[in-house]
């Protein structure tokens, strides 16, 4: 698959299996709408990794005792 091609097999899979849409509904969606629904679905299911809190970098010479 070239980088300019859309992953239609992935779109069909997530649309029909996870989002419970039939293929005619799926083909009427834009890729943006499908991926937005997928993102919301992953958040709802708890599949999305939470962003880790940024810890500042501290070097040894910056530590004060």
N, CA, C and O atoms as a Maestro MAE file, in Angstrom:
{
 s_m_m2io_version
 :::
 2.0.0
}

f_m_ct {
 s_m_title
 :::
 protein
 m_atom[260] {
  # First column is atom index #
  i_m_mmod_type
  r_m_x_coord
  r_m_y_coord
  r_m_z_coord
  i_m_residue_number
  s_m_chain_name
  s_m_pdb_residue_name
  s_m_pdb_atom_name
  i_m_atomic_number
  :::
  1 25 0.851 -1.181 0.000 1 A "UNK " " N  " 7
  2 3 0.000 0.000 0.000 1 A "UNK " " CA " 6
  3 2 0.891 1.236 0.000 1 A "UNK " " C  " 6
  4 15 1.816 1.349 0.804 1 A "UNK " " O  " 8
  5 25 0.605 2.146 -0.897 2 A "UNK " " N  " 7
  6 3 1.351 3.391 -0.955 2 A "UNK " " CA " 6
  7 2 0.848 4.341 0.119 2 A "UNK " " C  " 6
  8 15 -0.281 4.205 0.589 2 A "UNK " " O  " 8
  9 25 1.666 5.287 0.504 3 A "UNK " " N  " 7
  10 3 1.316 6.188 1.586 3 A "UNK " " CA " 6
  11 2 0.124 7.095 1.242 3 A "UNK " " C  " 6
  12 15 -0.542 7.600 2.146 3 A "UNK " " O  " 8
  13 25 -0.152 7.307 -0.052 4 A "UNK " " N  " 7
  14 3 -1.255 8.181 -0.442 4 A "UNK " " CA " 6
  15 2 -2.603 7.464 -0.458 4 A "UNK " " C  " 6
  16 15 -3.641 8.110 -0.598 4 A "UNK " " O  " 8
  17 25 -2.600 6.134 -0.317 5 A "UNK " " N  " 7
  18 3 -3.849 5.366 -0.346 5 A "UNK " " CA " 6
  19 2 -4.505 5.358 1.027 5 A "UNK " " C  " 6
  20 15 -3.825 5.342 2.053 5 A "UNK " " O  " 8
  21 25 -5.830 5.370 1.035 6 A "UNK " " N  " 7
  22 3 -6.561 5.271 2.293 6 A "UNK " " CA " 6
  23 2 -6.721 3.805 2.676 6 A "UNK " " C  " 6
  24 15 -6.888 2.958 1.799 6 A "UNK " " O  " 8
  25 25 -6.674 3.490 3.967 7 A "UNK " " N  " 7
  26 3 -6.797 2.090 4.398 7 A "UNK " " CA " 6
  27 2 -8.262 1.655 4.460 7 A "UNK " " C  " 6
  28 15 -8.831 1.536 5.546 7 A "UNK " " O  " 8
  29 25 -8.876 1.416 3.285 8 A "UNK " " N  " 7
  30 3 -10.300 1.094 3.241 8 A "UNK " " CA " 6
  31 2 -10.640 -0.171 4.013 8 A "UNK " " C  " 6
  32 15 -11.717 -0.263 4.603 8 A "UNK " " O  " 8
  33 25 -9.735 -1.151 4.017 9 A "UNK " " N  " 7
  34 3 -10.017 -2.369 4.777 9 A "UNK " " CA " 6
  35 2 -10.127 -2.080 6.267 9 A "UNK " " C  " 6
  36 15 -10.959 -2.671 6.955 9 A "UNK " " O  " 8
  37 25 -9.297 -1.177 6.768 10 A "UNK " " N  " 7
  38 3 -9.376 -0.776 8.173 10 A "UNK " " CA " 6
  39 2 -10.676 -0.009 8.431 10 A "UNK " " C  " 6
  40 15 -11.334 -0.232 9.447 10 A "UNK " " O  " 8
  41 25 -11.046 0.889 7.522 11 A "UNK " " N  " 7
  42 3 -12.293 1.644 7.672 11 A "UNK " " CA " 6
  43 2 -13.500 0.709 7.719 11 A "UNK " " C  " 6
  44 15 -14.391 0.882 8.550 11 A "UNK " " O  " 8
  45 25 -13.527 -0.273 6.831 12 A "UNK " " N  " 7
  46 3 -14.643 -1.223 6.805 12 A "UNK " " CA " 6
  47 2 -14.679 -2.030 8.093 12 A "UNK " " C  " 6
  48 15 -15.750 -2.254 8.658 12 A "UNK " " O  " 8
  49 25 -13.519 -2.466 8.557 13 A "UNK " " N  " 7
  50 3 -13.446 -3.248 9.795 13 A "UNK " " CA " 6
  51 2 -13.968 -2.464 10.997 13 A "UNK " " C  " 6
  52 15 -14.858 -2.937 11.704 13 A "UNK " " O  " 8
  53 25 -13.427 -1.279 11.234 14 A "UNK " " N  " 7
  54 3 -13.876 -0.534 12.423 14 A "UNK " " CA " 6
  55 2 -15.317 -0.077 12.281 14 A "UNK " " C  " 6
  56 15 -16.051 -0.019 13.267 14 A "UNK " " O  " 8
  57 25 -15.726 0.247 11.064 15 A "UNK " " N  " 7
  58 3 -17.099 0.704 10.855 15 A "UNK " " CA " 6
  59 2 -18.143 -0.376 11.069 15 A "UNK " " C  " 6
  60 15 -19.189 -0.126 11.668 15 A "UNK " " O  " 8
  61 25 -17.860 -1.576 10.581 16 A "UNK " " N  " 7
  62 3 -18.849 -2.650 10.685 16 A "UNK " " CA " 6
  63 2 -18.735 -3.427 11.989 16 A "UNK " " C  " 6
  64 15 -19.753 -3.752 12.600 16 A "UNK " " O  " 8
  65 25 -17.525 -3.729 12.423 17 A "UNK " " N  " 7
  66 3 -17.332 -4.562 13.613 17 A "UNK " " CA " 6
  67 2 -17.482 -3.760 14.898 17 A "UNK " " C  " 6
  68 15 -18.244 -4.148 15.784 17 A "UNK " " O  " 8
  69 25 -16.775 -2.664 15.008 18 A "UNK " " N  " 7
  70 3 -16.753 -1.926 16.274 18 A "UNK " " CA " 6
  71 2 -17.849 -0.860 16.384 18 A "UNK " " C  " 6
  72 15 -18.409 -0.649 17.460 18 A "UNK " " O  " 8
  73 25 -18.147 -0.194 15.273 19 A "UNK " " N  " 7
  74 3 -19.146 0.872 15.326 19 A "UNK " " CA " 6
  75 2 -20.539 0.394 14.937 19 A "UNK " " C  " 6
  76 15 -21.499 1.164 14.977 19 A "UNK " " O  " 8
  77 25 -20.647 -0.877 14.560 20 A "UNK " " N  " 7
  78 3 -21.935 -1.520 14.276 20 A "UNK " " CA " 6
  79 2 -22.742 -0.799 13.197 20 A "UNK " " C  " 6
  80 15 -23.953 -0.620 13.332 20 A "UNK " " O  " 8
  81 25 -22.060 -0.388 12.123 21 A "UNK " " N  " 7
  82 3 -22.724 0.227 10.975 21 A "UNK " " CA " 6
  83 2 -22.784 -0.799 9.856 21 A "UNK " " C  " 6
  84 15 -21.896 -1.644 9.742 21 A "UNK " " O  " 8
  85 25 -23.822 -0.734 9.030 22 A "UNK " " N  " 7
  86 3 -23.817 -1.615 7.866 22 A "UNK " " CA " 6
  87 2 -23.010 -0.938 6.757 22 A "UNK " " C  " 6
  88 15 -22.702 0.251 6.844 22 A "UNK " " O  " 8
  89 25 -22.677 -1.690 5.727 23 A "UNK " " N  " 7
  90 3 -21.781 -1.153 4.706 23 A "UNK " " CA " 6
  91 2 -22.360 0.031 3.954 23 A "UNK " " C  " 6
  92 15 -21.616 0.935 3.573 23 A "UNK " " O  " 8
  93 25 -23.668 0.051 3.731 24 A "UNK " " N  " 7
  94 3 -24.244 1.200 3.021 24 A "UNK " " CA " 6
  95 2 -24.127 2.478 3.860 24 A "UNK " " C  " 6
  96 15 -23.887 3.553 3.310 24 A "UNK " " O  " 8
  97 25 -24.292 2.372 5.179 25 A "UNK " " N  " 7
  98 3 -24.094 3.538 6.055 25 A "UNK " " CA " 6
  99 2 -22.626 3.951 6.057 25 A "UNK " " C  " 6
  100 15 -22.293 5.137 6.056 25 A "UNK " " O  " 8
  101 25 -21.771 2.958 6.060 26 A "UNK " " N  " 7
  102 3 -20.339 3.211 6.104 26 A "UNK " " CA " 6
  103 2 -19.851 3.972 4.873 26 A "UNK " " C  " 6
  104 15 -19.052 4.900 4.995 26 A "UNK " " O  " 8
  105 25 -20.324 3.586 3.693 27 A "UNK " " N  " 7
  106 3 -19.871 4.241 2.474 27 A "UNK " " CA " 6
  107 2 -20.411 5.657 2.333 27 A "UNK " " C  " 6
  108 15 -19.893 6.434 1.531 27 A "UNK " " O  " 8
  109 25 -21.442 6.006 3.096 28 A "UNK " " N  " 7
  110 3 -21.970 7.370 3.059 28 A "UNK " " CA " 6
  111 2 -21.205 8.310 3.988 28 A "UNK " " C  " 6
  112 15 -21.370 9.527 3.912 28 A "UNK " " O  " 8
  113 25 -20.365 7.749 4.865 29 A "UNK " " N  " 7
  114 3 -19.582 8.563 5.806 29 A "UNK " " CA " 6
  115 2 -18.306 9.075 5.153 29 A "UNK " " C  " 6
  116 15 -17.736 8.433 4.271 29 A "UNK " " O  " 8
  117 25 -17.879 10.231 5.603 30 A "UNK " " N  " 7
  118 3 -16.566 10.718 5.193 30 A "UNK " " CA " 6
  119 2 -15.525 10.052 6.088 30 A "UNK " " C  " 6
  120 15 -15.845 9.644 7.205 30 A "UNK " " O  " 8
  121 25 -14.294 9.936 5.620 31 A "UNK " " N  " 7
  122 3 -13.250 9.380 6.491 31 A "UNK " " CA " 6
  123 2 -13.104 10.163 7.801 31 A "UNK " " C  " 6
  124 15 -12.839 9.578 8.851 31 A "UNK " " O  " 8
  125 25 -13.277 11.469 7.732 32 A "UNK " " N  " 7
  126 3 -13.163 12.280 8.945 32 A "UNK " " CA " 6
  127 2 -14.239 11.905 9.961 32 A "UNK " " C  " 6
  128 15 -13.947 11.776 11.150 32 A "UNK " " O  " 8
  129 25 -15.470 11.732 9.509 33 A "UNK " " N  " 7
  130 3 -16.560 11.362 10.416 33 A "UNK " " CA " 6
  131 2 -16.310 9.985 11.014 33 A "UNK " " C  " 6
  132 15 -16.501 9.779 12.212 33 A "UNK " " O  " 8
  133 25 -15.886 9.046 10.183 34 A "UNK " " N  " 7
  134 3 -15.610 7.694 10.654 34 A "UNK " " CA " 6
  135 2 -14.506 7.698 11.711 34 A "UNK " " C  " 6
  136 15 -14.646 7.065 12.757 34 A "UNK " " O  " 8
  137 25 -13.426 8.400 11.445 35 A "UNK " " N  " 7
  138 3 -12.316 8.427 12.388 35 A "UNK " " CA " 6
  139 2 -12.658 9.202 13.654 35 A "UNK " " C  " 6
  140 15 -12.126 8.895 14.720 35 A "UNK " " O  " 8
  141 25 -13.532 10.199 13.561 36 A "UNK " " N  " 7
  142 3 -13.987 10.913 14.747 36 A "UNK " " CA " 6
  143 2 -14.840 9.993 15.617 36 A "UNK " " C  " 6
  144 15 -14.688 9.977 16.838 36 A "UNK " " O  " 8
  145 25 -15.736 9.227 14.992 37 A "UNK " " N  " 7
  146 3 -16.523 8.245 15.741 37 A "UNK " " CA " 6
  147 2 -15.628 7.195 16.375 37 A "UNK " " C  " 6
  148 15 -15.853 6.798 17.518 37 A "UNK " " O  " 8
  149 25 -14.620 6.741 15.649 38 A "UNK " " N  " 7
  150 3 -13.691 5.744 16.160 38 A "UNK " " CA " 6
  151 2 -12.926 6.289 17.370 38 A "UNK " " C  " 6
  152 15 -12.734 5.580 18.358 38 A "UNK " " O  " 8
  153 25 -12.496 7.530 17.290 39 A "UNK " " N  " 7
  154 3 -11.786 8.166 18.396 39 A "UNK " " CA " 6
  155 2 -12.679 8.247 19.635 39 A "UNK " " C  " 6
  156 15 -12.237 7.956 20.746 39 A "UNK " " O  " 8
  157 25 -13.939 8.646 19.437 40 A "UNK " " N  " 7
  158 3 -14.890 8.718 20.550 40 A "UNK " " CA " 6
  159 2 -15.164 7.332 21.129 40 A "UNK " " C  " 6
  160 15 -15.273 7.174 22.344 40 A "UNK " " O  " 8
  161 25 -15.274 6.338 20.265 41 A "UNK " " N  " 7
  162 3 -15.513 4.962 20.697 41 A "UNK " " CA " 6
  163 2 -14.347 4.462 21.567 41 A "UNK " " C  " 6
  164 15 -14.565 3.843 22.608 41 A "UNK " " O  " 8
  165 25 -13.123 4.734 21.135 42 A "UNK " " N  " 7
  166 3 -11.944 4.306 21.893 42 A "UNK " " CA " 6
  167 2 -11.872 5.008 23.247 42 A "UNK " " C  " 6
  168 15 -11.484 4.396 24.242 42 A "UNK " " O  " 8
  169 25 -12.239 6.270 23.291 43 A "UNK " " N  " 7
  170 3 -12.266 7.000 24.556 43 A "UNK " " CA " 6
  171 2 -13.309 6.406 25.482 43 A "UNK " " C  " 6
  172 15 -13.037 6.200 26.665 43 A "UNK " " O  " 8
  173 25 -14.498 6.127 24.967 44 A "UNK " " N  " 7
  174 3 -15.588 5.558 25.757 44 A "UNK " " CA " 6
  175 2 -15.216 4.184 26.322 44 A "UNK " " C  " 6
  176 15 -15.518 3.884 27.477 44 A "UNK " " O  " 8
  177 25 -14.565 3.357 25.512 45 A "UNK " " N  " 7
  178 3 -14.188 2.007 25.935 45 A "UNK " " CA " 6
  179 2 -12.955 1.988 26.837 45 A "UNK " " C  " 6
  180 15 -12.631 0.957 27.426 45 A "UNK " " O  " 8
  181 25 -12.269 3.123 26.945 46 A "UNK " " N  " 7
  182 3 -11.055 3.181 27.751 46 A "UNK " " CA " 6
  183 2 -9.839 2.602 27.044 46 A "UNK " " C  " 6
  184 15 -8.875 2.207 27.699 46 A "UNK " " O  " 8
  185 25 -9.869 2.546 25.734 47 A "UNK " " N  " 7
  186 3 -8.770 1.991 24.954 47 A "UNK " " CA " 6
  187 2 -7.687 3.014 24.659 47 A "UNK " " C  " 6
  188 15 -6.577 2.653 24.268 47 A "UNK " " O  " 8
  189 25 -8.003 4.282 24.843 48 A "UNK " " N  " 7
  190 3 -7.046 5.331 24.538 48 A "UNK " " CA " 6
  191 2 -6.055 5.465 25.680 48 A "UNK " " C  " 6
  192 15 -6.436 5.440 26.851 48 A "UNK " " O  " 8
  193 25 -4.810 5.604 25.342 49 A "UNK " " N  " 7
  194 3 -3.806 5.829 26.367 49 A "UNK " " CA " 6
  195 2 -3.944 7.253 26.866 49 A "UNK " " C  " 6
  196 15 -4.071 8.199 26.088 49 A "UNK " " O  " 8
  197 25 -3.915 7.381 28.174 50 A "UNK " " N  " 7
  198 3 -3.979 8.727 28.740 50 A "UNK " " CA " 6
  199 2 -2.619 9.385 28.576 50 A "UNK " " C  " 6
  200 15 -1.576 8.733 28.624 50 A "UNK " " O  " 8
  201 25 -2.662 10.674 28.384 51 A "UNK " " N  " 7
  202 3 -1.415 11.403 28.245 51 A "UNK " " CA " 6
  203 2 -0.719 11.438 29.593 51 A "UNK " " C  " 6
  204 15 -1.321 11.745 30.621 51 A "UNK " " O  " 8
  205 25 0.566 11.117 29.558 52 A "UNK " " N  " 7
  206 3 1.341 11.130 30.789 52 A "UNK " " CA " 6
  207 2 1.693 12.557 31.146 52 A "UNK " " C  " 6
  208 15 1.910 13.407 30.283 52 A "UNK " " O  " 8
  209 25 1.741 12.789 32.436 53 A "UNK " " N  " 7
  210 3 2.097 14.117 32.917 53 A "UNK " " CA " 6
  211 2 3.555 14.385 32.568 53 A "UNK " " C  " 6
  212 15 4.426 13.541 32.780 53 A "UNK " " O  " 8
  213 25 3.800 15.553 32.039 54 A "UNK " " N  " 7
  214 3 5.155 15.911 31.676 54 A "UNK " " CA " 6
  215 2 5.976 16.169 32.935 54 A "UNK " " C  " 6
  216 15 5.624 17.023 33.749 54 A "UNK " " O  " 8
  217 25 7.060 15.433 33.090 55 A "UNK " " N  " 7
  218 3 7.962 15.616 34.226 55 A "UNK " " CA " 6
  219 2 9.147 16.427 33.733 55 A "UNK " " C  " 6
  220 15 9.790 16.068 32.746 55 A "UNK " " O  " 8
  221 25 9.431 17.523 34.426 56 A "UNK " " N  " 7
  222 3 10.555 18.343 33.958 56 A "UNK " " CA " 6
  223 2 11.885 17.594 34.107 56 A "UNK " " C  " 6
  224 15 12.078 16.840 35.062 56 A "UNK " " O  " 8
  225 25 12.781 17.806 33.170 57 A "UNK " " N  " 7
  226 3 14.104 17.195 33.242 57 A "UNK " " CA " 6
  227 2 14.960 17.986 34.219 57 A "UNK " " C  " 6
  228 15 15.046 19.212 34.152 57 A "UNK " " O  " 8
  229 25 15.581 17.262 35.115 58 A "UNK " " N  " 7
  230 3 16.454 17.898 36.102 58 A "UNK " " CA " 6
  231 2 17.807 17.195 36.025 58 A "UNK " " C  " 6
  232 15 17.888 15.967 36.049 58 A "UNK " " O  " 8
  233 25 18.836 17.976 35.934 59 A "UNK " " N  " 7
  234 3 20.181 17.435 35.869 59 A "UNK " " CA " 6
  235 2 20.812 17.466 37.253 59 A "UNK " " C  " 6
  236 15 20.384 18.227 38.120 59 A "UNK " " O  " 8
  237 25 21.831 16.638 37.456 60 A "UNK " " N  " 7
  238 3 22.458 16.490 38.770 60 A "UNK " " CA " 6
  239 2 22.973 17.814 39.324 60 A "UNK " " C  " 6
  240 15 22.879 18.063 40.526 60 A "UNK " " O  " 8
  241 25 23.509 18.656 38.464 61 A "UNK " " N  " 7
  242 3 24.053 19.915 38.964 61 A "UNK " " CA " 6
  243 2 22.959 20.925 39.318 61 A "UNK " " C  " 6
  244 15 23.264 21.985 39.865 61 A "UNK " " O  " 8
  245 25 21.712 20.625 39.023 62 A "UNK " " N  " 7
  246 3 20.616 21.522 39.368 62 A "UNK " " CA " 6
  247 2 19.952 21.162 40.704 62 A "UNK " " C  " 6
  248 15 19.134 21.928 41.212 62 A "UNK " " O  " 8
  249 25 20.297 20.008 41.270 63 A "UNK " " N  " 7
  250 3 19.701 19.573 42.518 63 A "UNK " " CA " 6
  251 2 20.347 20.306 43.677 63 A "UNK " " C  " 6
  252 15 21.571 20.351 43.793 63 A "UNK " " O  " 8
  253 25 19.512 20.883 44.538 64 A "UNK " " N  " 7
  254 3 20.002 21.604 45.722 64 A "UNK " " CA " 6
  255 2 19.732 20.736 46.937 64 A "UNK " " C  " 6
  256 15 18.610 20.262 47.121 64 A "UNK " " O  " 8
  257 25 20.744 20.520 47.771 65 A "UNK " " N  " 7
  258 3 20.569 19.716 48.986 65 A "UNK " " CA " 6
  259 2 20.473 20.586 50.180 65 A "UNK " " C  " 6
  260 15 20.324 20.088 51.296 65 A "UNK " " O  " 8
  :::
 }
 m_bond[259] {
  # First column is bond index #
  i_m_from
  i_m_to
  i_m_order
  :::
  1 1 2 1
  2 2 3 1
  3 3 4 2
  4 3 5 1
  5 5 6 1
  6 6 7 1
  7 7 8 2
  8 7 9 1
  9 9 10 1
  10 10 11 1
  11 11 12 2
  12 11 13 1
  13 13 14 1
  14 14 15 1
  15 15 16 2
  16 15 17 1
  17 17 18 1
  18 18 19 1
  19 19 20 2
  20 19 21 1
  21 21 22 1
  22 22 23 1
  23 23 24 2
  24 23 25 1
  25 25 26 1
  26 26 27 1
  27 27 28 2
  28 27 29 1
  29 29 30 1
  30 30 31 1
  31 31 32 2
  32 31 33 1
  33 33 34 1
  34 34 35 1
  35 35 36 2
  36 35 37 1
  37 37 38 1
  38 38 39 1
  39 39 40 2
  40 39 41 1
  41 41 42 1
  42 42 43 1
  43 43 44 2
  44 43 45 1
  45 45 46 1
  46 46 47 1
  47 47 48 2
  48 47 49 1
  49 49 50 1
  50 50 51 1
  51 51 52 2
  52 51 53 1
  53 53 54 1
  54 54 55 1
  55 55 56 2
  56 55 57 1
  57 57 58 1
  58 58 59 1
  59 59 60 2
  60 59 61 1
  61 61 62 1
  62 62 63 1
  63 63 64 2
  64 63 65 1
  65 65 66 1
  66 66 67 1
  67 67 68 2
  68 67 69 1
  69 69 70 1
  70 70 71 1
  71 71 72 2
  72 71 73 1
  73 73 74 1
  74 74 75 1
  75 75 76 2
  76 75 77 1
  77 77 78 1
  78 78 79 1
  79 79 80 2
  80 79 81 1
  81 81 82 1
  82 82 83 1
  83 83 84 2
  84 83 85 1
  85 85 86 1
  86 86 87 1
  87 87 88 2
  88 87 89 1
  89 89 90 1
  90 90 91 1
  91 91 92 2
  92 91 93 1
  93 93 94 1
  94 94 95 1
  95 95 96 2
  96 95 97 1
  97 97 98 1
  98 98 99 1
  99 99 100 2
  100 99 101 1
  101 101 102 1
  102 102 103 1
  103 103 104 2
  104 103 105 1
  105 105 106 1
  106 106 107 1
  107 107 108 2
  108 107 109 1
  109 109 110 1
  110 110 111 1
  111 111 112 2
  112 111 113 1
  113 113 114 1
  114 114 115 1
  115 115 116 2
  116 115 117 1
  117 117 118 1
  118 118 119 1
  119 119 120 2
  120 119 121 1
  121 121 122 1
  122 122 123 1
  123 123 124 2
  124 123 125 1
  125 125 126 1
  126 126 127 1
  127 127 128 2
  128 127 129 1
  129 129 130 1
  130 130 131 1
  131 131 132 2
  132 131 133 1
  133 133 134 1
  134 134 135 1
  135 135 136 2
  136 135 137 1
  137 137 138 1
  138 138 139 1
  139 139 140 2
  140 139 141 1
  141 141 142 1
  142 142 143 1
  143 143 144 2
  144 143 145 1
  145 145 146 1
  146 146 147 1
  147 147 148 2
  148 147 149 1
  149 149 150 1
  150 150 151 1
  151 151 152 2
  152 151 153 1
  153 153 154 1
  154 154 155 1
  155 155 156 2
  156 155 157 1
  157 157 158 1
  158 158 159 1
  159 159 160 2
  160 159 161 1
  161 161 162 1
  162 162 163 1
  163 163 164 2
  164 163 165 1
  165 165 166 1
  166 166 167 1
  167 167 168 2
  168 167 169 1
  169 169 170 1
  170 170 171 1
  171 171 172 2
  172 171 173 1
  173 173 174 1
  174 174 175 1
  175 175 176 2
  176 175 177 1
  177 177 178 1
  178 178 179 1
  179 179 180 2
  180 179 181 1
  181 181 182 1
  182 182 183 1
  183 183 184 2
  184 183 185 1
  185 185 186 1
  186 186 187 1
  187 187 188 2
  188 187 189 1
  189 189 190 1
  190 190 191 1
  191 191 192 2
  192 191 193 1
  193 193 194 1
  194 194 195 1
  195 195 196 2
  196 195 197 1
  197 197 198 1
  198 198 199 1
  199 199 200 2
  200 199 201 1
  201 201 202 1
  202 202 203 1
  203 203 204 2
  204 203 205 1
  205 205 206 1
  206 206 207 1
  207 207 208 2
  208 207 209 1
  209 209 210 1
  210 210 211 1
  211 211 212 2
  212 211 213 1
  213 213 214 1
  214 214 215 1
  215 215 216 2
  216 215 217 1
  217 217 218 1
  218 218 219 1
  219 219 220 2
  220 219 221 1
  221 221 222 1
  222 222 223 1
  223 223 224 2
  224 223 225 1
  225 225 226 1
  226 226 227 1
  227 227 228 2
  228 227 229 1
  229 229 230 1
  230 230 231 1
  231 231 232 2
  232 231 233 1
  233 233 234 1
  234 234 235 1
  235 235 236 2
  236 235 237 1
  237 237 238 1
  238 238 239 1
  239 239 240 2
  240 239 241 1
  241 241 242 1
  242 242 243 1
  243 243 244 2
  244 243 245 1
  245 245 246 1
  246 246 247 1
  247 247 248 2
  248 247 249 1
  249 249 250 1
  250 250 251 1
  251 251 252 2
  252 251 253 1
  253 253 254 1
  254 254 255 1
  255 255 256 2
  256 255 257 1
  257 257 258 1
  258 258 259 1
  259 259 260 2
  :::
 }
}
